[in-house]
Amino acid sequence: MREYYSDSQVTLYHGDCRDVLPTLPTVDHVITDPPYEAEAHTNARRSTNSEHKVIPLVIEFAAITEEMREYLSMESARLASGWVLVFCQSEAIGLWRAALERAGCQWRRGQAWVKPDSAPQFTGDRPGIGFEAIATAWAGDGKSKWNGGGKRGVYEHCVNNFGRLTNGRPHPTMKPEPLMVELVTLFTNAGETILDPFAGSGTTLAAAKRLGRKAIGIELDERYCEIAARRLSQGTLAEMFQ
């Protein structure tokens, strides 16, 4: 592992989270998007871009394993004193709840990111997937607290919200920055530290920096470390790819 990028708010490590997490100090929250289940990593996956063209969606990294799910849950519970938010497919929400509770977290809710521009079911033999789940647990003591009051845990953001990027995303499972800005705003406060053990192209880190939070990211693939570092040092994603 090595420190790939650092400024006054954000530190990004290039390496395996299993090597980096044991070396980290405690944080306030964990917000992360780990690999999904094996069924989400097939070669037949297709998506649409901002021009509504069908494009292949190749996921080169391996699917989540039960060992990694348990490890991430245990480390999140150990390191965080507040929220743990984990993106997952809807079929896995129960698996994440069980793992987070075994780790000592208090389960709070299964939330949903609704995708108005998500791809249809191209085979036509079943409904398309219009949302992704967010496993939501509290790692701190006492009663959980957030900035949303009675707001519902449903967030509607287009998948292809990347400004001038029209030929696909820099990362195959990249989340739109407006979604991450909303989650960071609702679940964290200025000055707090957010940990993302699967940083990808750095969307959570960029949202944290924009909103005056601190962040620690870990990413295994150096290609995505480079994209994240450029985002954090140069500005918005759209500006980078002009």
C-alpha positions as a printed NumPy array, in Angstrom:
array([[  0.   ,   0.   ,   0.   ],
       [  1.051,   3.61 ,  -0.479],
       [ -0.349,   7.081,  -0.013],
       [ -1.389,   8.092,  -3.522],
       [ -2.864,  11.542,  -2.868],
       [ -3.12 ,  13.845,   0.101],
       [ -4.256,  17.379,   0.841],
       [ -5.579,  19.172,   3.912],
       [ -8.91 ,  17.333,   3.709],
       [ -8.482,  14.066,   1.815],
       [ -6.031,  11.161,   1.844],
       [ -6.222,   8.422,  -0.798],
       [ -4.358,   5.132,  -0.446],
       [ -3.528,   2.789,  -3.312],
       [ -3.801,  -0.745,  -2.002],
       [ -6.011,  -3.519,  -0.7  ],
       [ -8.364,  -2.342,   2.038],
       [ -7.442,  -5.436,   4.054],
       [ -3.895,  -4.076,   4.281],
       [ -4.828,  -0.433,   4.871],
       [ -7.776,  -0.556,   7.284],
       [ -5.809,  -2.021,  10.238],
       [ -3.423,   0.957,  10.032],
       [ -6.042,   3.722,  10.114],
       [ -7.21 ,   5.902,  12.999],
       [-10.866,   5.999,  13.965],
       [-13.289,   7.932,  11.749],
       [-16.773,   9.347,  12.107],
       [-18.565,   7.527,   9.276],
       [-18.149,   4.921,   6.55 ],
       [-19.794,   5.509,   3.167],
       [-18.771,   2.996,   0.53 ],
       [-19.712,   1.132,  -2.636],
       [-18.063,  -2.322,  -2.565],
       [-18.434,  -4.914,  -5.34 ],
       [-21.899,  -6.422,  -5.687],
       [-22.957, -10.079,  -5.812],
       [-21.695, -12.442,  -8.524],
       [-24.919, -12.144, -10.533],
       [-24.172,  -8.45 , -11.099],
       [-20.789,  -9.224, -12.676],
       [-21.886, -11.094, -15.798],
       [-20.517, -10.3  , -19.253],
       [-24.048,  -9.688, -20.538],
       [-24.567,  -6.448, -18.59 ],
       [-25.623,  -3.426, -20.649],
       [-26.296,   0.176, -19.766],
       [-27.238,   3.413, -21.512],
       [-25.225,   6.632, -21.701],
       [-26.448,  10.224, -21.543],
       [-27.284,  10.054, -25.28 ],
       [-29.528,   7.03 , -24.584],
       [-27.248,   4.709, -26.52 ],
       [-26.816,   1.134, -25.311],
       [-23.253,   0.448, -24.178],
       [-21.602,  -2.646, -22.641],
       [-20.968,  -2.401, -18.915],
       [-17.855,  -4.441, -18.232],
       [-16.974,  -4.947, -14.573],
       [-13.388,  -6.136, -14.414],
       [-13.072,  -6.503, -10.645],
       [-14.28 ,  -9.537,  -8.704],
       [-17.653,  -9.822,  -6.999],
       [-18.025,  -9.479,  -3.23 ],
       [-17.281, -12.567,  -1.147],
       [-18.807, -13.477,   2.191],
       [-15.347, -13.175,   3.738],
       [-14.998,  -9.598,   2.459],
       [-18.528,  -8.703,   3.577],
       [-17.786,  -9.884,   7.107],
       [-14.383,  -8.181,   7.138],
       [-15.71 ,  -4.845,   5.905],
       [-18.552,  -4.967,   8.434],
       [-16.196,  -5.71 ,  11.316],
       [-13.716,  -2.998,  10.35 ],
       [-16.491,  -0.453,   9.792],
       [-17.904,  -1.173,  13.232],
       [-14.429,  -0.92 ,  14.774],
       [-13.372,   2.305,  13.085],
       [-16.585,   4.351,  12.841],
       [-18.455,   6.144,  15.609],
       [-21.429,   7.105,  13.466],
       [-23.066,   5.962,  10.243],
       [-22.146,   3.02 ,   8.026],
       [-23.701,   3.261,   4.55 ],
       [-23.022,   0.448,   2.079],
       [-24.362,   0.426,  -1.468],
       [-25.6  ,  -3.002,  -2.565],
       [-28.076,  -4.657,  -4.895],
       [-31.532,  -5.173,  -3.437],
       [-31.092,  -8.942,  -3.204],
       [-28.158,  -8.477,  -0.802],
       [-29.701,  -6.09 ,   1.711],
       [-30.451,  -8.907,   4.161],
       [-26.91 , -10.255,   3.899],
       [-25.463,  -6.854,   4.724],
       [-27.873,  -6.345,   7.605],
       [-26.867,  -9.667,   9.145],
       [-23.136,  -8.98 ,   8.7  ],
       [-23.329,  -5.462,  10.135],
       [-25.347,  -6.636,  13.134],
       [-22.875,  -9.462,  13.793],
       [-20.148,  -6.802,  13.782],
       [-21.96 ,  -4.881,  16.506],
       [-23.684,  -2.171,  14.465],
       [-27.306,  -1.193,  15.036],
       [-29.401,  -1.711,  11.898],
       [-31.369,   1.366,  10.9  ],
       [-32.822,   1.085,   7.407],
       [-32.585,  -0.201,   3.887],
       [-32.581,   2.889,   1.658],
       [-32.954,   3.222,  -2.113],
       [-31.259,   5.14 ,  -4.898],
       [-33.879,   5.412,  -7.668],
       [-32.445,   5.767, -11.193],
       [-34.909,   7.445, -13.606],
       [-32.596,   6.865, -16.585],
       [-31.569,   3.303, -15.757],
       [-31.359,   0.805, -18.586],
       [-34.46 ,  -1.258, -19.414],
       [-34.426,  -5.044, -19.241],
       [-33.095,  -5.753, -22.724],
       [-34.215,  -9.402, -22.733],
       [-37.804,  -8.316, -22.106],
       [-38.536, -11.351, -19.95 ],
       [-38.567,  -9.591, -16.543],
       [-38.714,  -6.098, -15.03 ],
       [-35.647,  -3.928, -15.346],
       [-33.697,  -2.784, -12.299],
       [-34.654,   0.764, -11.433],
       [-32.918,   1.227,  -8.109],
       [-30.03 ,   0.176,  -5.913],
       [-30.136,  -0.372,  -2.168],
       [-28.123,   1.278,   0.588],
       [-27.62 ,  -0.763,   3.761],
       [-27.713,   1.75 ,   6.606],
       [-26.46 ,   1.036,  10.129],
       [-25.268,   2.977,  13.183],
       [-21.843,   2.136,  14.601],
       [-21.924,   4.616,  17.469],
       [-23.235,   4.468,  20.998],
       [-26.688,   5.658,  21.894],
       [-29.347,   6.946,  19.532],
       [-28.508,   7.576,  15.899],
       [-28.842,  11.079,  14.475],
       [-28.83 ,  12.601,  11.014],
       [-29.691,  15.868,   9.277],
       [-32.779,  14.676,   7.43 ],
       [-35.461,  14.812,  10.107],
       [-38.41 ,  12.74 ,   8.892],
       [-37.245,  12.624,   5.268],
       [-37.666,   9.291,   3.498],
       [-34.545,   7.331,   2.619],
       [-35.226,   7.434,  -1.114],
       [-32.926,   9.4  ,  -3.433],
       [-33.694,  10.041,  -7.094],
       [-30.685,  10.829,  -9.271],
       [-29.91 ,  10.001, -12.886],
       [-27.157,   7.46 , -13.506],
       [-25.644,   9.505, -16.328],
       [-25.184,  12.773, -14.478],
       [-21.616,  13.469, -15.599],
       [-21.738,  16.761, -17.435],
       [-19.966,  16.449, -20.792],
       [-19.162,  12.77 , -20.394],
       [-21.268,  11.034, -23.058],
       [-19.276,   7.909, -23.881],
       [-19.501,   6.042, -20.65 ],
       [-18.319,   6.51 , -17.1  ],
       [-14.699,   6.616, -15.907],
       [-15.623,   3.757, -13.549],
       [-18.231,   1.075, -14.419],
       [-20.159,   1.364, -11.148],
       [-19.589,   5.064, -10.543],
       [-22.243,   6.896,  -8.524],
       [-23.397,  10.366,  -9.627],
       [-21.839,  13.14 ,  -7.582],
       [-25.215,  14.81 ,  -6.752],
       [-26.293,  11.583,  -5.046],
       [-23.147,  11.457,  -2.939],
       [-23.426,  15.161,  -2.089],
       [-26.953,  14.516,  -0.799],
       [-25.888,  11.537,   1.315],
       [-22.854,  13.328,   2.754],
       [-25.042,  16.33 ,   3.6  ],
       [-27.679,  14.216,   5.335],
       [-25.482,  11.786,   7.254],
       [-22.362,  13.8  ,   8.174],
       [-21.383,  17.206,   9.511],
       [-18.699,  19.723,   8.576],
       [-15.272,  18.742,   9.863],
       [-16.111,  15.069,  10.32 ],
       [-14.116,  12.291,   8.639],
       [-15.641,   9.867,   6.138],
       [-13.961,   6.58 ,   5.223],
       [-14.476,   4.895,   1.837],
       [-12.614,   1.556,   1.6  ],
       [-13.674,   1.121,  -2.067],
       [-13.045,   4.627,  -3.375],
       [-13.209,   3.884,  -7.112],
       [-12.952,   7.129,  -9.057],
       [-13.325,   9.183,  -5.884],
       [-16.929,  10.397,  -5.949],
       [-17.464,  10.113,  -2.189],
       [-14.119,  11.794,  -1.529],
       [-14.941,  14.624,  -3.926],
       [-18.347,  15.173,  -2.316],
       [-16.779,  15.197,   1.147],
       [-14.162,  17.756,   0.119],
       [-16.75 ,  19.96 ,  -1.558],
       [-18.864,  20.001,   1.614],
       [-16.05 ,  20.739,   4.069],
       [-15.634,  17.213,   5.42 ],
       [-12.445,  15.197,   5.697],
       [-12.126,  11.845,   3.96 ],
       [ -9.936,   8.765,   3.709],
       [-10.192,   6.593,   0.611],
       [ -8.696,   3.255,  -0.385],
       [ -8.606,   1.946,  -3.959],
       [ -7.012,  -1.238,  -5.28 ],
       [ -6.786,  -0.276,  -8.972],
       [ -4.208,   2.403,  -9.724],
       [ -6.136,   3.542, -12.814],
       [ -8.965,   4.73 , -10.608],
       [ -6.58 ,   6.195,  -8.043],
       [ -5.274,   8.432, -10.829],
       [ -8.783,   9.572, -11.813],
       [ -9.672,  10.231,  -8.17 ],
       [ -6.459,  12.174,  -7.574],
       [ -7.103,  14.344, -10.632],
       [-10.661,  15.03 ,  -9.509],
       [ -9.53 ,  16.018,  -6.043],
       [ -6.769,  18.298,  -7.293],
       [ -8.317,  19.774, -10.45 ],
       [-12.022,  20.245,  -9.792],
       [-15.207,  18.705, -11.146],
       [-15.391,  15.568, -13.238],
       [-16.788,  17.449, -16.246],
       [-13.886,  19.934, -16.114],
       [-11.366,  17.101, -16.129],
       [-12.674,  15.574, -19.347],
       [-13.29 ,  18.737, -21.392]])
